[in-house]
Amino acid sequence: MDFQQLADAADAWCSDTPFQLIAAEETERRMDFYADPGVSFYVLCPDTGGGETFHVWSESEDCLPFLQLAQDYISSCGKKTLHEILEKVFKSFRPLLGLPDVDDDALEDYNADVEEDEPEADHQRMGVSQQ
């Protein structure tokens, strides 16, 4: 996919998120994104012919630790699309944006299936009071 198609796809993705595509530089194959309150990152896109992968980074010290999930995802096996990477970045930044974690519902569903009898029995054997 050429860079302009990637930039168009990124711009379309932004319409469903708090992020804005604030710069797209074809020579560097770099796209910069920003959302209030000061959440920013950029994506370096691979050349169309090479075997390179996407790269995400932030120049903000506050944002950088949150990108670990997306960076791990990119480095895992298999080719990733720009949309998949942007979704991982969005998920990573949800706490900074003041949004609920998207996995909260899945976790509640998982916990609803867990039987409560066994953990209580374990607590009683360990001497934990049930008050």
C-alpha positions in Angstrom: 0.0 0.0 0.0 1.5 3.4 -0.9 1.9 6.1 1.7 -1.1 8.2 0.6 -3.4 5.2 1.0 -2.0 4.6 4.5 -2.5 8.2 5.4 -6.1 8.1 4.1 -6.7 4.9 6.2 -5.2 6.6 9.2 -7.4 9.7 8.7 -10.4 7.4 8.5 -9.4 5.6 11.7 -9.1 9.0 13.5 -12.8 9.7 12.8 -13.7 6.9 15.2 -11.2 7.9 17.9 -10.2 11.1 19.9 -7.0 11.2 17.8 -6.2 13.6 15.0 -3.7 12.9 12.2 -1.7 16.1 12.6 1.1 15.4 10.1 1.8 12.9 7.4 5.3 13.1 5.8 5.7 10.9 2.8 9.5 11.3 2.6 10.0 9.9 6.1 6.9 7.7 5.8 5.8 9.1 9.2 2.4 9.9 10.6 1.9 12.0 13.7 -1.2 11.7 15.9 -2.5 13.8 18.8 -5.4 13.7 21.2 -6.2 15.9 24.2 -4.9 15.9 27.0 -1.5 15.9 25.4 -1.4 12.3 24.1 0.8 12.0 21.1 2.6 9.3 19.1 3.9 8.6 15.6 3.9 5.7 13.3 6.7 4.9 10.8 5.4 3.0 7.9 7.5 0.4 6.0 8.4 0.8 2.4 6.0 -1.0 0.1 8.6 -3.5 -1.2 10.6 -4.2 1.9 10.1 -6.8 4.6 10.1 -4.1 7.3 7.3 -3.6 9.8 5.6 -0.6 11.3 7.1 1.2 14.2 5.3 3.2 16.9 6.9 5.7 19.2 6.2 8.8 21.2 8.5 11.8 22.0 6.5 12.3 25.2 7.9 10.7 28.3 4.4 10.4 29.7 3.1 8.5 26.7 6.0 6.3 25.9 5.4 3.6 28.6 1.8 3.1 27.4 3.0 2.1 23.9 4.6 -1.2 25.1 1.5 -3.2 24.3 1.5 -1.9 20.7 5.2 -2.4 20.3 5.0 -6.0 21.6 2.1 -6.6 19.2 4.1 -5.3 16.2 7.2 -7.4 17.0 5.1 -10.6 17.4 4.8 -13.0 14.5 2.9 -12.2 11.3 2.3 -9.1 9.2 0.2 -6.4 10.8 -2.0 -3.8 9.1 -1.9 -0.1 10.0 -5.5 -0.3 11.3 -4.6 -3.2 13.6 -1.6 -1.3 15.0 -3.6 1.9 15.5 -6.3 0.0 17.4 -3.6 -1.5 19.7 -2.2 2.0 20.3 -5.7 3.3 21.0 -6.3 0.5 23.5 -2.9 1.3 25.1 -3.8 4.9 25.6 -7.3 4.5 26.9 -6.2 5.1 30.5 -4.4 8.4 29.5 -7.5 9.5 27.6 -9.8 8.8 30.6 -11.6 6.0 28.8 -12.6 2.7 30.3 -10.5 -0.3 29.4 -12.2 -2.2 26.6 -11.5 -5.6 28.3 -13.5 -4.7 31.4 -16.6 -6.3 30.1 -14.8 -9.4 29.0 -13.2 -9.7 32.4 -16.6 -9.4 34.1 -18.0 -12.1 31.9 -15.1 -14.3 32.8 -15.5 -13.7 36.5 -19.2 -14.4 36.3 -18.4 -18.0 35.2 -16.0 -18.7 38.1 -17.6 -20.8 40.9 -17.3 -19.1 44.2 -17.4 -22.2 46.4 -13.8 -23.3 45.9 -12.1 -20.0 46.7 -14.0 -19.6 49.9 -13.0 -23.1 51.0 -9.4 -22.2 50.3 -9.6 -19.1 52.4 -11.1 -21.1 55.3 -8.2 -23.6 55.2 -5.7 -20.8 55.2 -7.2 -19.2 58.3 -8.7 -16.2 56.6 -11.9 -15.1 58.3 -15.1 -14.7 56.3 -16.4 -11.7 58.2 
